[in-house]
């Protein structure tokens, strides 16, 4: 394997690690992990999910109980998703993923410039749904 390629890969990894998108994503994740209310909601959600799974694998499942537990599970998920810190994590992950799509598109275009032109690539990754 080319030492030059590995050095460039490490440089790219460092650039990604110090990007605002990555830093904000990690900060949002850390804040969410330290929030007692959010972690309690997540724990309760996971317990309820496990209960629903156990009910589903029983020989003769109680469908009414499963239905009730599933509603509780959905309510917990909605509460979790509405929490400001959970929203911040989701948004920061989306931002980082968008940046990674652009990085990957740039790599693809550099490695196969004719292939991206053949698919009608304009080079403007911000409006692209992916190569």
N, C-alpha and C positions, 0 to 999 in steps of 0.2 A: 504494500500500500504506500502511496506517495506521501512522504513526510510533509511536503508543501500543502497537499490537500488536507491533511490532518491539522496542520497549523491554522489553515484558513477556517476549517470547521470549528476549531476551538475559539478563534477570533469571533466568528459569527455567534457562537453560543454566549460568549462574553457580552457581545453587543445586545443580544436578546435579553440576557439576564439584567443588564443595566438600562433597558428601555423603560420609558415611563409606563408603558402598558403592562409590562411584567411587574414592575415595582408596585404599581397601583393594585394589580390583581393580588399580589402577595399580601399587601397591607389590608385589603378588604377581607381576604381569607383569614388572616390573623385576628382581625377585629371580630369577625363572625365566630371564630373558634373560642374566643375569650368571653363572648357574651353569654351570660348564664341563661337568660330567657331563650335565646335561640338554640343553645345546645340542649336545653331541657325539651324544647319542642322537637328537635331532631331525635333525641333519645326516645321520647314518647311515640313519635312516628315510627321509628324502627321497631319498637316493641309491638305496636299495633299491627305493623306489616307482618311481623313474625306470627302473630296470633292468626291473622287472616290466612297465611300460608299453611299453618297447622290445621286450621279448619278445613281447608281445601283438600288436604291429602287424607282426611279421615275416610274410613270405609263408607260411612253413611253420614255425609256432612249435613249439618243443620243450615240450610240455605237462608233462612230468615236471620239467624245469628251472623252468618257471613255477610249478608246484605247490610245489617246494622253496623258491623265492624268496618266494612268497606266505606260506608258513609262517614264514620268517625275518622277513618284514615284519610279520606278526601278532605275533610274539614281541617285536620292537622296539617296536611300538605298545603292547603290554601293559606292557613295562618302563617306557616313557615315562609311561603313564597311572598307574602305581603310584608314580611318584616323588612325594615329598611336596610339592614345589614345583608340579608339574603339577596335583596334586589341589587345592592352594590356589588356583591360577589358575582352575581349572574352578569351584570353589565360589564364588569371589568374582565371577566372571562370571555365574553363576546368580543370585547375590544382586542384582547390579546389574540384570540382566534382569527379575527379579521386581519390583524397584522401578519400572523403566520401564513394565512392564505396568500397574502401579497408576497411574502418572502418566497413561498413555494412557487408561486406563479412566475416570479422573477427568475428563480433557478430553472424552471421548466423552459422559459423563453430563452434563457441563455444557452441551455443545453440543446434545444431543438427549435431554433428561431423559425425555420420553415414550417414546422408542425403547428405552431401557434398561429402563424399567418393563414395557414390553410383552413383553420377553424374560425377565421374571422376575428382574431384577437387584435384589438385596437391598441393594446399596450396600456390602457387605462384600467388598472386593476380595481380601482374603487367602484367601478360600475359593473364589474364582472361577477358572474356567478360561479366562476371556477373553470379552469382549463380541463 
